Amino acid sequence: LIAVWHRPYYCSEAGYSHESLREEIEPLLVSAGVDLVVTGHEHGYERIHPVVNFTVQAHPLAREIGGRVEDVYVNPRAPAYLMIGNGGAAQVEK
């Protein structure tokens, strides 16, 4: 199950995380079994392990898939987060 919205509530950039949104929505995501949350807004890329209330719930495990070893999450208890806001804004450097 994947959830998508604009502004992240887990983000390393100061001022872009939304604590009140996280407190309201996060319990719903966990109880619904959401696997992945995709956000944007901040013009960069971050990925975060499955987390609840800023506490990591799972780390990937090495598994052989199709002859290759891949790092995968096995039944995490919380969604992983992707912030992929790489494009869309004019970046002016001075």
PEMOGI-V692630 format. One record per pair of residues at least 24 apart in sequence whose C-alpha atoms are under 6 Angstrom apart, sorted by sequence separation. I is the first residue (numbers start at 0). J is the second residue. D is the distance in whole Angstrom. If there is no record, write none. Layout:
i=(I;I)
j=(J;J)
d=(D;D)
This chain:
i=(50;49;49;49;7;48;1;6;47;0;1;3;5;6;47;0;1;2;3;4;5;6;46;1;3;5;46;45;45;44;44;43;42;43;35;39;41;42;34;35;36;37;38;39;40;33;35;37;39;29)
j=(77;77;78;79;38;79;33;38;79;33;34;36;38;39;80;34;35;36;37;38;39;40;80;36;38;40;81;81;82;82;83;84;84;85;78;82;84;85;78;79;80;81;82;83;84;78;80;82;84;77)
d=(6;5;5;4;5;5;6;6;6;5;6;6;5;6;5;5;5;5;5;5;5;5;6;6;6;6;5;6;5;5;5;5;4;5;5;5;5;5;4;5;5;5;5;5;5;5;6;6;4;5)
